[in-house]
Amino acid sequence: MKLISIAAMAFTISFAAPVTFADQTHQNEASTAAQTMVTAKVNGMVCDFCARAVTKVFGKEEAVQNVHVDLDRGEIHVTLKAGAELSDDRVGELVKKSGYDLVSVERETA
């Protein structure tokens, strides 16, 4: 009986290992794709509630991976998912939807 259990475990592990490796390879390929950081300079953001509102609005976008609001500098830093795009016009719409005025948009690809 022990021999059957050991054989079954070895069989299971032998098939599970290649699947795990394939998943890791896919994740590594996705992470090497270029990511874009969009920085929107905004007028009017002064409090934590402002930051939460902006984070909520931008976070609903499919292309957005992460949002960070810098209240001291009046900036919204948006990290896009690998290979995703978010146009300057769309950034402006989202800022306006949040209730603020867009000053400028800068992009940086990592």
Backbone bond lengths (Angstrom), bond angles and torsions (degrees), N, CA, C in turn:
res aa  C-N    CA-C-N  psi(-1)  N-CA   C-N-CA  omega(-1)  CA-C   N-CA-C  phi
1 M - - - 1.445 - - 1.526 111.45 -
2 K 1.367 116.62 -41.09 1.455 120.22 178.14 1.521 110.85 -60.78
3 L 1.312 115.97 -39.35 1.460 120.92 -178.94 1.524 110.84 -62.66
4 I 1.307 117.59 -39.62 1.466 121.79 178.77 1.528 109.75 -66.84
5 S 1.331 117.43 -41.93 1.470 120.89 178.86 1.518 111.51 -62.79
6 I 1.328 116.09 -43.92 1.464 120.20 179.42 1.519 110.48 -64.96
7 A 1.315 117.18 -42.14 1.466 121.33 178.86 1.528 110.64 -63.19
8 A 1.320 116.90 -40.31 1.470 120.86 179.72 1.525 110.82 -65.83
9 M 1.342 116.84 -41.48 1.464 119.68 177.99 1.521 110.95 -65.21
10 A 1.312 118.36 -43.21 1.463 122.09 179.54 1.522 110.29 -62.08
11 F 1.314 116.30 -41.55 1.457 121.16 178.65 1.533 110.72 -62.53
12 T 1.332 116.64 -44.71 1.462 121.92 -179.92 1.525 110.85 -63.71
13 I 1.312 116.85 -46.09 1.466 121.24 -179.58 1.516 111.42 -63.95
14 S 1.317 117.45 -39.06 1.466 120.17 -177.90 1.523 111.77 -64.22
15 F 1.329 117.12 -32.04 1.458 119.46 178.27 1.523 112.53 -86.87
16 A 1.317 118.32 -27.70 1.460 121.65 -179.39 1.522 111.47 -74.62
17 A 1.313 118.62 -35.79 1.469 122.01 -176.74 1.522 112.79 -60.16
18 P 1.345 120.21 -47.55 1.480 118.44 179.20 1.519 112.86 -63.24
19 V 1.323 118.52 -33.66 1.459 121.54 178.86 1.521 109.32 -65.44
20 T 1.323 116.85 -44.54 1.457 121.24 178.69 1.516 110.33 -61.30
21 F 1.311 117.16 -43.88 1.452 121.28 179.85 1.524 110.61 -62.93
22 A 1.324 116.97 -41.38 1.463 120.39 179.40 1.523 110.21 -63.04
23 D 1.340 117.44 -41.13 1.464 120.53 178.33 1.521 111.07 -63.15
24 Q 1.340 117.70 -41.92 1.454 121.12 179.42 1.519 110.69 -64.68
25 T 1.324 117.82 -39.90 1.464 121.55 178.16 1.515 110.31 -62.13
26 H 1.343 116.87 -43.11 1.462 120.80 179.20 1.525 110.92 -63.45
27 Q 1.339 117.37 -41.58 1.459 120.89 179.13 1.519 110.84 -64.55
28 N 1.335 117.65 -39.67 1.457 121.14 179.42 1.521 110.94 -65.31
29 E 1.334 117.27 -39.49 1.461 120.56 178.35 1.522 110.58 -64.53
30 A 1.330 116.87 -41.05 1.463 120.76 -179.81 1.523 110.69 -66.16
31 S 1.320 116.96 -37.21 1.459 118.74 -177.11 1.520 112.44 -74.87
32 T 1.348 117.90 -18.91 1.456 119.53 178.82 1.525 112.11 -84.21
33 A 1.323 117.89 -12.82 1.455 120.22 176.12 1.528 108.86 -66.53
34 A 1.315 115.36 149.25 1.465 120.56 -175.50 1.526 111.29 -64.71
35 Q 1.333 115.35 134.09 1.449 121.74 174.26 1.515 107.87 -108.57
36 T 1.314 115.72 144.51 1.452 120.82 -179.44 1.518 110.00 -113.49
37 M 1.343 114.96 136.37 1.465 121.94 174.14 1.519 106.51 -107.62
38 V 1.312 116.22 122.16 1.460 121.94 178.39 1.528 107.38 -106.27
39 T 1.328 116.07 127.55 1.460 120.70 176.85 1.523 108.22 -114.73
40 A 1.320 115.74 118.52 1.463 121.74 178.24 1.519 108.56 -106.82
41 K 1.336 116.02 121.93 1.465 119.87 174.79 1.525 106.91 -88.78
42 V 1.346 114.64 132.14 1.456 120.72 -169.30 1.533 110.18 -133.93
43 N 1.323 116.40 143.68 1.472 122.12 172.67 1.518 108.99 -98.23
44 G 1.345 115.58 139.98 1.456 120.15 170.91 1.506 116.88 106.03
45 M 1.333 118.59 -12.38 1.467 119.83 178.80 1.525 109.40 -81.75
46 V 1.339 116.85 119.88 1.465 118.95 -176.32 1.528 114.30 -132.54
47 C 1.332 118.36 -12.52 1.465 118.58 -173.91 1.524 111.77 -136.67
48 D 1.319 115.02 172.59 1.455 121.36 -179.30 1.529 111.42 -63.57
49 F 1.318 117.36 -33.86 1.461 120.36 178.16 1.532 110.94 -66.17
50 C 1.328 115.96 -33.58 1.460 120.66 174.78 1.527 109.64 -61.31
51 A 1.321 115.41 -47.44 1.466 121.17 -179.09 1.523 111.07 -61.85
52 R 1.313 116.35 -41.56 1.471 119.64 179.55 1.526 111.73 -64.73
53 A 1.316 116.60 -40.86 1.467 120.20 179.86 1.523 110.95 -63.20
54 V 1.326 116.14 -45.68 1.467 120.72 -179.83 1.528 110.25 -64.39
55 T 1.321 116.52 -43.72 1.464 120.99 179.75 1.524 110.77 -60.58
56 K 1.306 116.94 -40.89 1.469 121.59 179.60 1.534 111.25 -65.29
57 V 1.324 116.49 -45.50 1.473 120.34 -177.88 1.532 110.54 -65.51
58 F 1.330 117.47 -48.27 1.466 120.45 -179.47 1.521 111.40 -68.59
59 G 1.326 117.26 -34.55 1.461 121.49 -178.38 1.510 114.17 -64.47
60 K 1.316 117.71 -20.34 1.467 121.51 178.64 1.526 113.03 -77.39
61 E 1.321 116.53 -13.74 1.469 120.63 -178.98 1.533 110.00 -74.85
62 E 1.315 117.10 135.29 1.458 122.96 -178.61 1.525 111.97 -61.06
63 A 1.319 117.91 -34.82 1.465 122.20 -175.95 1.522 113.64 -76.67
64 V 1.321 117.81 -14.57 1.465 121.64 -172.59 1.526 111.58 -87.40
65 Q 1.331 114.81 129.16 1.461 121.00 175.91 1.525 111.43 -96.98
66 N 1.346 116.63 -40.95 1.459 120.95 -175.85 1.524 109.72 -151.03
67 V 1.342 116.03 147.97 1.466 121.96 177.61 1.525 107.98 -130.95
68 H 1.327 115.57 132.31 1.458 121.49 175.45 1.530 107.79 -131.79
69 V 1.316 116.78 129.48 1.460 121.59 -179.69 1.531 108.90 -108.37
70 D 1.339 115.67 127.38 1.468 122.02 176.01 1.528 106.83 -107.09
71 L 1.328 116.08 98.34 1.465 120.59 -176.70 1.525 112.06 -66.14
72 D 1.339 117.44 -36.62 1.462 120.82 -178.62 1.524 112.10 -61.89
73 R 1.313 116.54 -36.31 1.468 120.65 -178.60 1.528 112.77 -98.70
74 G 1.330 117.02 -7.85 1.463 119.97 -178.27 1.519 111.97 67.38
75 E 1.341 116.34 42.01 1.464 120.82 -176.29 1.523 111.45 -125.85
76 I 1.323 113.83 145.73 1.462 122.04 172.91 1.525 105.66 -113.95
77 H 1.327 116.42 120.49 1.464 121.67 178.72 1.516 107.79 -104.91
78 V 1.336 115.89 117.61 1.458 121.64 -177.02 1.525 108.61 -117.23
79 T 1.322 116.14 121.96 1.457 120.85 174.54 1.520 107.34 -96.66
80 L 1.325 115.76 124.46 1.461 120.55 179.96 1.519 110.23 -89.26
81 K 1.312 115.88 152.72 1.461 120.86 174.92 1.517 108.36 -64.04
82 A 1.325 116.58 152.77 1.464 121.69 -178.98 1.529 110.13 -54.86
83 G 1.321 115.25 126.39 1.461 121.37 178.54 1.521 114.85 80.11
84 A 1.315 118.62 -4.16 1.467 121.94 -178.09 1.530 110.30 -85.22
85 E 1.320 115.19 158.64 1.464 120.96 179.61 1.529 110.26 -129.93
86 L 1.332 114.61 148.83 1.464 122.13 175.11 1.526 105.49 -144.43
87 S 1.319 116.96 109.82 1.455 121.02 -174.29 1.521 111.93 -68.29
88 D 1.332 115.68 158.47 1.463 120.69 176.62 1.529 110.77 -59.83
89 D 1.340 116.07 -37.84 1.465 120.09 178.46 1.532 111.11 -62.42
90 R 1.345 115.78 -41.46 1.462 119.82 179.55 1.536 110.49 -67.31
91 V 1.324 116.88 -39.28 1.464 120.48 176.29 1.524 109.32 -59.03
92 G 1.332 116.78 -44.89 1.462 121.48 178.26 1.517 112.39 -60.53
93 E 1.334 116.56 -41.43 1.462 120.84 178.70 1.528 110.93 -63.12
94 L 1.336 116.32 -42.11 1.460 120.47 -178.79 1.530 111.56 -67.80
95 V 1.332 116.24 -38.12 1.466 120.34 177.40 1.526 109.28 -63.94
96 K 1.333 116.02 -45.83 1.466 120.38 -179.91 1.527 111.03 -64.16
97 K 1.340 116.20 -39.61 1.467 121.12 178.07 1.530 110.57 -61.84
98 S 1.336 116.11 -31.35 1.465 121.31 178.47 1.521 111.67 -77.70
99 G 1.343 116.91 -12.69 1.455 120.77 176.92 1.517 115.36 99.44
100 Y 1.328 117.54 20.17 1.462 120.67 -176.39 1.522 110.78 -126.42
101 D 1.332 115.22 169.95 1.458 121.62 -179.77 1.521 109.90 -104.78
102 L 1.332 115.95 127.83 1.457 121.83 178.42 1.518 110.07 -79.70
103 V 1.330 117.06 130.70 1.460 122.47 177.41 1.520 109.79 -97.50
104 S 1.354 117.08 -49.78 1.464 120.69 179.82 1.516 110.28 -160.03
105 V 1.341 114.39 164.69 1.466 121.52 177.25 1.521 107.86 -130.05
106 E 1.318 115.68 131.18 1.470 121.37 175.99 1.518 108.38 -123.93
107 R 1.332 115.47 149.24 1.471 120.55 -179.75 1.508 110.38 -126.62
108 E 1.337 113.99 145.83 1.459 120.99 177.54 1.517 107.04 -141.28
109 T 1.338 117.16 125.71 1.449 121.38 178.82 1.513 109.24 -102.22
110 A 1.335 114.93 129.35 1.474 120.14 -179.75 1.503 110.69 -105.64
